[in-house]
């Protein structure tokens, strides 16, 4: 058996592992981008919720006092 034939399976495994590694790096990059987009959306929704709560609180304060007794 020659050295080349002994190393061929090892080289193939290394190439396969490198391909898998590159795919995982790409997947990780895409997931990181998706997480950032979801965080921005969450922050936007939290801000909108806070503004809506403030509007509702303002409307409650403007209700006539006699409505609270009913």
C-alpha positions in Angstrom: 0.0 0.0 0.0 1.4 3.4 -0.9 1.4 6.5 1.3 -1.0 8.2 -1.2 -3.6 5.4 -0.9 -3.4 5.5 2.9 -3.9 9.2 3.0 -6.7 9.4 0.5 -9.4 8.4 3.0 -8.0 10.8 5.5 -8.0 13.6 3.0 -11.6 12.8 2.0 -12.7 12.9 5.6 -10.9 16.2 6.1 -12.6 17.7 3.0 -15.9 16.5 4.3 -15.3 17.9 7.7 -14.3 21.3 6.2 -17.4 21.3 4.0 -19.6 20.6 7.1 -17.7 23.3 9.1 -18.3 25.9 6.3 -22.0 25.0 6.2 -22.2 25.3 10.0 -20.5 28.7 9.9 -23.0 29.9 7.2 -25.9 28.6 9.2 -24.6 30.3 12.3 -24.3 33.6 10.4 -27.8 33.4 9.1 -29.2 32.5 12.5 -27.3 35.4 14.1 -28.9 37.7 11.5 -32.3 36.3 12.2 -31.9 36.7 16.0 -30.9 40.4 15.4 -34.0 40.9 13.2 -36.2 39.3 15.8 -34.7 41.4 18.6 -35.3 44.6 16.6 -38.9 43.5 16.0 -39.3 42.7 19.7 -38.0 46.1 20.7 -40.3 47.9 18.2 -43.3 45.9 19.5 -42.3 46.7 23.1 -42.1 50.4 22.3 -45.5 50.3 20.5 -47.0 48.5 23.5 -45.6 51.1 25.9 -47.1 53.9 23.8 -50.5 52.1 23.6 -50.5 51.6 27.4 -49.8 55.3 27.9 -52.7 56.2 25.6 -55.0 53.8 27.4 -53.9 55.2 30.8 -54.6 58.7 29.5 -58.0 57.8 28.3 -58.8 56.2 31.7 -57.7 59.4 33.5 -60.1 61.4 31.3 -63.1 59.3 32.1 -65.7 61.1 34.3 -65.4 60.5 38.0 -69.0 59.3 38.4 -68.3 56.3 36.1 -65.9 54.8 38.6 -68.7 54.6 41.2 -71.0 52.6 38.8 
